[in-house]
Amino acid sequence: MKKNEPGSNRRDFLRMLSLLSAGVFLPMVTNKAFSLQPVEKKKIAVQLWSLREILKNNIPNVLAEISRIGFTGIEPYGFNGKFYDIEAGEFRKMCADFNLEIYSTHTGITAENAEFYSEKALEAGLQYIVLPSFAGRPNKTIADYQKLAEELNIIGGICNRYGLHFGYHNHDFEFQKIEGIIPYDILLKETESDKVFFQPDTYFFEKAGMNLTEIFARYPGRFLLWHIKDMGNDRNSCIIGNGTVDFKNLIKWSEQTGLKLLIYEQEECAEGSPLICAEQSIQYIQRYLL
């Protein structure tokens, strides 16, 4: 066996130290050339409603913290062509400064403003636009739900022309029967799958006592974005993993549902500050759901 040249071990040792000081971890050191490949983060977003109390005071600082915690993107709320009174393109650049993408947004989109919102969404680099509930439309009768389903198809068709995906986000009122019918089923049945996807909010399914996997089974490929939200024993939302939602079972349905992205959300933060709750939650998501 050929012995190492004098000083070779010391050179390897010093080389390792220089790499470690630069923040590079090496599982072992050899005399062969090193191959250092960047590790791509798995995509995970946060719905900014979770941080609404601190967001309004200093958006750049909140974005910096979101990135530090490990999120790769965001889903803002209240989009009206701008984000929090910031032009779409400018907000996109602001997020990019912190290595964050704007994957989706909640917005009061209608058939009348869908063209304008779609144009602005493209400026922001969005892939998805989501209507969060009825947004003031009537929702008391079966006819109300049928009318919304018709409008959702129109909006979805407009968004499609811009290369965008359009979806609907549920709360729990859609599960309260009207004339013996669960209204949420009307929205699923009477919307076209190539125009409208659905964003299930896991908290509201749990709160309403609905079996989300049964709906997954009946409507495959319709649930592209999920709102990951847990429910505590007090029936308020809580840190992911501390509540009653069986996320480990739900994630088994990711392929059948067409899942593209998980989005963390928490409305109440009794266990700590919004950022502490977000950091605890993403650790659970990264460990068990990605």
MOQUI-V642132 format. One line per field, one symbol per residue. ss: DSSP state (H for helix, E for strand, C for the rest). A space follows every 50 residues. Layout:
ss = ???
//
This chain:
ss = CCCCCCCHHHHHHHHHHHHHHCCCCCCCCCCCCCCCCCCCCCCCEEEHHH HHHHHCCCHHHHHHHHHHHCCCEEEEEEECCEECCEEHHHHHHHHHCCCC EEEEEEECCCCCCHHHHHHHHHHCCCCEEEEECCCCCCCCCHHHHHHHHH HHHHHHHHHHHCCCEEEEECCCHHHCCECCECHHHHHHHHCCCCCCEEEC EHHHHHHCCCCHHHHHHHCCCCCCEEEECEECCCCCEECCCCCCCCHHHH HHHHHHHCCCEEEECCCCCCCCCHHHHHHHHHHHHHHHCC
//
